[in-house]
Amino acid sequence: MRTYPVLATVAVLGLLACEDQKTEAVAPTAAPAAPAAASALTPTGGPNLAQQINSQIASVCKSYRKAATQAKADLAKNPDDEQLKADVAAYDAVIDDACT
């Protein structure tokens, strides 16, 4: 019978301890401000993006022109092949649209 009052006392003290922790005010913490680093990029310090894009477009156009030339050569050997005619027309359309 003595264990019930002891257990009840421990339970009440435990609940009171938990309540104390819940009501404590927590101070907000702010992240430290990082110093702004100077940019290493300069207008003339690196490759020009437009030049890179133009060189990529030029290399794609070069590949399409090479494939179109090969398709036209194959079409000259087989003038009745409908798939080669469609391929040549598609290559010419892509080259006209993207490369000129």
ROKOL-303325 format. One record per residue: residue number from 1; residue in one letter; chain; x, y negated, z of N, C-alpha, C, O in turn. Coordinates in nm, 2 decimals. Atoms other than C-alpha are relative to their C-alpha. Layout:
ROKOL-303325
[rec NUM 'A' 'A' [X Y Z] [X Y Z] [X Y Z] [X Y Z]] ...
END
This chain:
ROKOL-303325
[rec 1 'M' 'A' [0.08 0.12 0.00] [0.00 0.00 0.00] [0.08 -0.13 0.00] [0.04 -0.23 -0.05]] [rec 2 'R' 'A' [-0.09 0.11 -0.01] [0.29 -0.23 0.06] [0.05 -0.04 -0.14] [0.09 -0.16 -0.16]] [rec 3 'T' 'A' [-0.05 0.04 0.13] [0.39 -0.22 -0.31] [-0.09 -0.09 -0.08] [-0.04 -0.17 -0.16]] [rec 4 'Y' 'A' [0.09 0.09 0.07] [0.08 -0.40 -0.43] [0.02 -0.14 0.03] [0.03 -0.22 -0.07]] [rec 5 'P' 'A' [-0.03 0.14 -0.03] [0.15 -0.73 -0.25] [0.13 -0.04 -0.06] [0.15 -0.15 -0.11]] [rec 6 'V' 'A' [-0.13 0.03 0.06] [0.51 -0.71 -0.36] [0.00 -0.02 -0.15] [0.05 -0.11 -0.21]] [rec 7 'L' 'A' [0.02 0.00 0.14] [0.42 -0.64 -0.72] [-0.08 -0.13 -0.04] [-0.05 -0.19 -0.14]] [rec 8 'A' 'A' [0.08 0.12 0.03] [0.16 -0.92 -0.72] [0.09 -0.13 0.02] [0.07 -0.22 -0.06]] [rec 9 'T' 'A' [-0.09 0.12 -0.02] [0.42 -1.17 -0.58] [0.10 -0.01 -0.11] [0.12 -0.12 -0.16]] [rec 10 'V' 'A' [-0.10 0.00 0.11] [0.68 -1.07 -0.84] [-0.07 -0.05 -0.13] [-0.01 -0.12 -0.21]] [rec 11 'A' 'A' [0.07 0.03 0.12] [0.42 -1.10 -1.12] [-0.04 -0.15 0.00] [-0.02 -0.22 -0.10]] [rec 12 'V' 'A' [0.04 0.14 -0.01] [0.30 -1.45 -1.00] [0.13 -0.08 -0.02] [0.13 -0.18 -0.09]] [rec 13 'L' 'A' [-0.12 0.08 0.02] [0.66 -1.57 -0.97] [0.05 0.01 -0.14] [0.11 -0.09 -0.20]] [rec 14 'G' 'A' [-0.04 -0.02 0.14] [0.74 -1.43 -1.32] [-0.08 -0.09 -0.09] [-0.03 -0.16 -0.18]] [rec 15 'L' 'A' [0.09 0.08 0.09] [0.44 -1.61 -1.47] [0.03 -0.15 0.03] [0.03 -0.23 -0.07]] [rec 16 'L' 'A' [-0.04 0.14 -0.03] [0.54 -1.94 -1.29] [0.13 -0.03 -0.07] [0.15 -0.15 -0.11]] [rec 17 'A' 'A' [-0.13 0.03 0.07] [0.89 -1.91 -1.43] [-0.02 -0.02 -0.15] [0.04 -0.11 -0.21]] [rec 18 'C' 'A' [0.02 0.02 0.14] [0.76 -1.87 -1.78] [-0.07 -0.13 -0.03] [-0.04 -0.19 -0.13]] [rec 19 'E' 'A' [0.07 0.12 0.02] [0.53 -2.16 -1.74] [0.10 -0.12 0.01] [0.08 -0.22 -0.06]] [rec 20 'D' 'A' [-0.10 0.11 -0.01] [0.82 -2.38 -1.63] [0.08 -0.02 -0.13] [0.11 -0.13 -0.17]] [rec 21 'Q' 'A' [-0.08 0.01 0.13] [1.02 -2.30 -1.95] [-0.09 -0.05 -0.11] [-0.03 -0.12 -0.20]] [rec 22 'K' 'A' [0.09 0.05 0.11] [0.72 -2.38 -2.17] [-0.02 -0.15 0.01] [-0.03 -0.22 -0.10]] [rec 23 'T' 'A' [0.03 0.15 -0.01] [0.67 -2.73 -2.03] [0.12 -0.08 0.00] [0.11 -0.21 0.00]] [rec 24 'E' 'A' [-0.12 0.09 0.01] [1.03 -2.84 -2.05] [0.01 -0.07 -0.13] [-0.02 -0.01 -0.23]] [rec 25 'A' 'A' [-0.02 0.08 0.12] [1.09 -3.11 -2.30] [0.13 0.03 -0.06] [0.23 0.04 0.00]] [rec 26 'V' 'A' [-0.13 -0.03 0.08] [1.34 -3.03 -2.57] [0.03 -0.12 -0.08] [-0.05 -0.18 -0.15]] [rec 27 'A' 'A' [-0.05 0.12 0.07] [1.54 -3.32 -2.70] [0.02 0.04 -0.15] [0.09 0.14 -0.17]] [rec 28 'P' 'A' [-0.02 -0.03 0.14] [1.53 -3.33 -3.08] [0.15 -0.03 -0.03] [0.21 -0.12 0.02]] [rec 29 'T' 'A' [-0.14 0.02 0.04] [1.87 -3.29 -3.24] [0.00 -0.03 -0.15] [-0.08 0.02 -0.23]] [rec 30 'A' 'A' [-0.01 0.05 0.14] [1.97 -3.46 -3.56] [0.13 0.06 -0.06] [0.23 0.07 0.01]] [rec 31 'A' 'A' [-0.11 -0.06 0.07] [2.21 -3.31 -3.81] [0.10 -0.12 -0.01] [0.06 -0.23 -0.04]] [rec 32 'P' 'A' [-0.10 0.11 0.02] [2.54 -3.51 -3.82] [0.00 -0.04 -0.15] [0.00 0.05 -0.24]] [rec 33 'A' 'A' [-0.01 0.06 0.14] [2.56 -3.73 -4.13] [0.14 0.03 -0.06] [0.24 0.00 0.00]] [rec 34 'A' 'A' [-0.12 -0.03 0.06] [2.82 -3.60 -4.37] [0.05 -0.13 -0.08] [-0.04 -0.20 -0.14]] [rec 35 'P' 'A' [-0.05 0.12 0.08] [3.04 -3.87 -4.53] [-0.01 0.03 -0.15] [0.01 0.14 -0.19]] [rec 36 'A' 'A' [0.02 -0.01 0.14] [2.97 -3.93 -4.89] [0.14 0.01 -0.07] [0.22 -0.07 -0.06]] [rec 37 'A' 'A' [-0.12 -0.03 0.07] [3.25 -3.78 -5.10] [0.00 -0.08 -0.13] [-0.11 -0.09 -0.20]] [rec 38 'A' 'A' [-0.01 0.07 0.13] [3.37 -3.98 -5.40] [-0.01 0.10 -0.11] [0.04 0.21 -0.11]] [rec 39 'S' 'A' [0.02 -0.09 0.11] [3.27 -3.82 -5.73] [0.13 0.01 -0.08] [0.19 -0.09 -0.11]] [rec 40 'A' 'A' [-0.12 -0.03 0.08] [3.55 -3.66 -5.93] [-0.04 -0.02 -0.15] [0.06 -0.02 -0.23]] [rec 41 'L' 'A' [0.04 0.02 0.14] [3.35 -3.72 -6.25] [0.01 -0.14 -0.04] [-0.03 -0.23 0.03]] [rec 42 'T' 'A' [-0.01 0.13 0.06] [3.43 -4.01 -6.47] [-0.05 0.00 -0.14] [-0.06 0.11 -0.20]] [rec 43 'P' 'A' [0.06 0.00 0.13] [3.28 -4.11 -6.80] [0.10 0.06 -0.10] [0.06 0.12 -0.20]] [rec 44 'T' 'A' [-0.10 -0.05 0.10] [3.61 -4.03 -6.98] [0.08 0.11 0.06] [0.18 0.16 -0.01]] [rec 45 'G' 'A' [-0.09 -0.10 -0.07] [3.74 -3.77 -6.74] [-0.03 0.15 -0.04] [0.05 0.24 -0.01]] [rec 46 'G' 'A' [0.03 -0.14 0.04] [3.58 -3.46 -6.90] [-0.06 0.00 -0.14] [-0.07 -0.10 -0.21]] [rec 47 'P' 'A' [0.05 -0.01 0.14] [3.44 -3.32 -7.22] [-0.14 -0.06 -0.01] [-0.22 -0.06 0.08]] [rec 48 'N' 'A' [0.12 0.06 0.03] [3.15 -3.50 -7.37] [-0.11 0.11 -0.03] [-0.09 0.20 -0.11]] [rec 49 'L' 'A' [0.11 -0.10 0.01] [2.82 -3.30 -7.34] [-0.05 0.00 -0.14] [-0.08 0.11 -0.19]] [rec 50 'A' 'A' [0.05 0.00 0.14] [2.70 -3.41 -7.68] [0.09 0.07 -0.09] [0.05 0.14 -0.18]] [rec 51 'Q' 'A' [-0.10 -0.07 0.09] [3.02 -3.29 -7.84] [-0.01 0.15 0.02] [0.00 0.23 -0.07]] [rec 52 'Q' 'A' [0.01 -0.14 -0.03] [2.98 -2.95 -7.66] [-0.13 0.06 -0.07] [-0.13 0.16 -0.13]] [rec 53 'I' 'A' [0.13 -0.05 0.06] [2.61 -2.92 -7.78] [0.02 0.00 -0.15] [-0.03 0.10 -0.21]] [rec 54 'N' 'A' [-0.02 0.00 0.14] [2.71 -3.02 -8.13] [0.09 0.12 -0.05] [0.06 0.18 -0.15]] [rec 55 'S' 'A' [-0.09 -0.11 0.04] [2.99 -2.76 -8.14] [-0.08 0.13 0.01] [-0.05 0.23 -0.07]] [rec 56 'Q' 'A' [0.08 -0.12 -0.01] [2.74 -2.49 -8.02] [-0.09 0.01 -0.11] [-0.11 0.12 -0.17]] [rec 57 'I' 'A' [0.09 0.00 0.11] [2.49 -2.59 -8.28] [0.08 0.04 -0.13] [0.03 0.11 -0.21]] [rec 58 'A' 'A' [-0.07 -0.03 0.12] [2.76 -2.58 -8.54] [0.04 0.14 -0.01] [0.04 0.20 -0.12]] [rec 59 'S' 'A' [-0.04 -0.15 0.00] [2.87 -2.23 -8.44] [-0.12 0.08 -0.03] [-0.11 0.19 -0.10]] [rec 60 'V' 'A' [0.12 -0.07 0.03] [2.51 -2.11 -8.45] [-0.03 -0.01 -0.15] [-0.07 0.08 -0.22]] [rec 61 'C' 'A' [0.03 0.03 0.14] [2.46 -2.27 -8.79] [0.10 0.08 -0.09] [0.06 0.13 -0.20]] [rec 62 'K' 'A' [-0.10 -0.08 0.07] [2.78 -2.11 -8.91] [-0.03 0.15 -0.01] [-0.02 0.21 -0.11]] [rec 63 'S' 'A' [0.04 -0.14 -0.01] [2.66 -1.77 -8.80] [-0.12 0.02 -0.09] [-0.13 0.12 -0.17]] [rec 64 'Y' 'A' [0.12 -0.02 0.09] [2.32 -1.82 -8.98] [0.04 -0.01 -0.14] [-0.01 0.06 -0.23]] [rec 65 'R' 'A' [-0.04 0.02 0.14] [2.49 -1.94 -9.30] [0.07 0.13 -0.04] [0.05 0.17 -0.16]] [rec 66 'K' 'A' [-0.07 -0.12 0.03] [2.72 -1.63 -9.29] [-0.10 0.11 -0.02] [-0.09 0.19 -0.12]] [rec 67 'A' 'A' [0.10 -0.10 0.02] [2.42 -1.40 -9.24] [-0.09 -0.02 -0.12] [-0.12 0.07 -0.19]] [rec 68 'A' 'A' [0.08 0.03 0.12] [2.22 -1.58 -9.51] [0.08 0.04 -0.13] [0.02 0.09 -0.22]] [rec 69 'T' 'A' [-0.08 -0.03 0.11] [2.51 -1.54 -9.75] [0.00 0.15 -0.02] [-0.01 0.20 -0.14]] [rec 70 'Q' 'A' [0.00 -0.15 0.01] [2.53 -1.16 -9.67] [-0.14 0.05 -0.05] [-0.14 0.14 -0.13]] [rec 71 'A' 'A' [0.13 -0.04 0.04] [2.15 -1.13 -9.71] [-0.02 -0.03 -0.15] [-0.09 0.05 -0.22]] [rec 72 'K' 'A' [0.02 0.04 0.14] [2.16 -1.31 -10.05] [0.08 0.10 -0.09] [0.04 0.13 -0.19]] [rec 73 'A' 'A' [-0.08 -0.09 0.07] [2.44 -1.08 -10.16] [-0.07 0.14 -0.01] [-0.07 0.20 -0.11]] [rec 74 'D' 'A' [0.07 -0.13 0.00] [2.24 -0.77 -10.06] [-0.13 -0.01 -0.09] [-0.16 0.08 -0.15]] [rec 75 'L' 'A' [0.12 0.02 0.08] [1.93 -0.92 -10.23] [0.04 0.00 -0.15] [-0.04 0.05 -0.24]] [rec 76 'A' 'A' [-0.05 0.00 0.14] [2.14 -0.96 -10.55] [0.01 0.15 -0.05] [-0.01 0.18 -0.17]] [rec 77 'K' 'A' [-0.02 -0.15 0.04] [2.21 -0.58 -10.54] [-0.14 0.07 -0.01] [-0.15 0.16 -0.09]] [rec 78 'N' 'A' [0.13 -0.06 0.00] [1.85 -0.49 -10.46] [-0.11 -0.11 -0.01] [-0.17 -0.15 0.09]] [rec 79 'P' 'A' [0.09 0.11 0.02] [1.62 -0.76 -10.61] [-0.14 0.03 0.04] [-0.23 -0.06 0.05]] [rec 80 'D' 'A' [0.14 -0.03 -0.02] [1.30 -0.57 -10.54] [-0.03 0.02 0.15] [-0.14 0.05 0.19]] [rec 81 'D' 'A' [0.02 -0.02 -0.14] [1.35 -0.54 -10.16] [-0.07 -0.11 0.06] [-0.02 -0.22 0.07]] [rec 82 'E' 'A' [0.09 0.10 -0.06] [1.07 -0.73 -9.99] [0.06 -0.05 0.13] [0.05 -0.17 0.17]] [rec 83 'Q' 'A' [-0.06 0.04 -0.13] [1.24 -0.73 -9.65] [0.11 -0.09 -0.01] [0.13 -0.19 0.06]] [rec 84 'L' 'A' [-0.12 0.09 0.03] [1.56 -0.89 -9.79] [-0.05 -0.13 -0.04] [0.01 -0.24 -0.01]] [rec 85 'K' 'A' [0.05 0.13 0.05] [1.35 -1.16 -9.96] [-0.05 -0.07 0.12] [-0.03 -0.20 0.13]] [rec 86 'A' 'A' [0.05 0.06 -0.12] [1.18 -1.23 -9.63] [0.11 -0.05 0.09] [0.10 -0.16 0.15]] [rec 87 'D' 'A' [-0.11 0.04 -0.08] [1.51 -1.24 -9.45] [0.07 -0.12 -0.05] [0.10 -0.22 0.02]] [rec 88 'V' 'A' [-0.06 0.12 0.06] [1.66 -1.48 -9.70] [-0.08 -0.12 0.02] [-0.03 -0.23 0.05]] [rec 89 'A' 'A' [0.09 0.12 -0.02] [1.36 -1.71 -9.68] [0.01 -0.05 0.15] [0.01 -0.17 0.17]] [rec 90 'A' 'A' [0.00 0.04 -0.14] [1.37 -1.70 -9.30] [0.14 -0.07 0.04] [0.14 -0.17 0.10]] [rec 91 'Y' 'A' [-0.13 0.07 -0.02] [1.75 -1.78 -9.29] [0.00 -0.14 -0.06] [0.05 -0.23 0.00]] [rec 92 'D' 'A' [0.00 0.13 0.07] [1.70 -2.06 -9.54] [-0.08 -0.10 0.08] [-0.05 -0.22 0.10]] [rec 93 'A' 'A' [0.09 0.09 -0.08] [1.41 -2.21 -9.33] [0.07 -0.04 0.13] [0.06 -0.16 0.17]] [rec 94 'V' 'A' [-0.06 0.03 -0.13] [1.61 -2.19 -9.00] [0.12 -0.10 -0.03] [0.14 -0.20 0.04]] [rec 95 'I' 'A' [-0.11 0.09 0.04] [1.92 -2.35 -9.17] [-0.05 -0.14 -0.04] [0.01 -0.24 0.01]] [rec 96 'D' 'A' [0.06 0.13 0.04] [1.71 -2.63 -9.33] [-0.05 -0.07 0.12] [-0.04 -0.20 0.13]] [rec 97 'D' 'A' [0.07 0.07 -0.11] [1.53 -2.70 -9.00] [0.11 -0.04 0.11] [0.10 -0.15 0.16]] [rec 98 'A' 'A' [-0.09 0.03 -0.11] [1.82 -2.68 -8.75] [0.13 -0.05 -0.03] [0.20 -0.11 0.05]] [rec 99 'C' 'A' [-0.14 0.03 0.03] [2.14 -2.74 -8.93] [0.02 -0.12 -0.10] [0.13 -0.14 -0.13]] [rec 100 'T' 'A' [-0.02 0.12 0.09] [2.07 -3.04 -9.15] [-0.05 -0.12 0.06] [-0.04 -0.23 0.00]] 
END
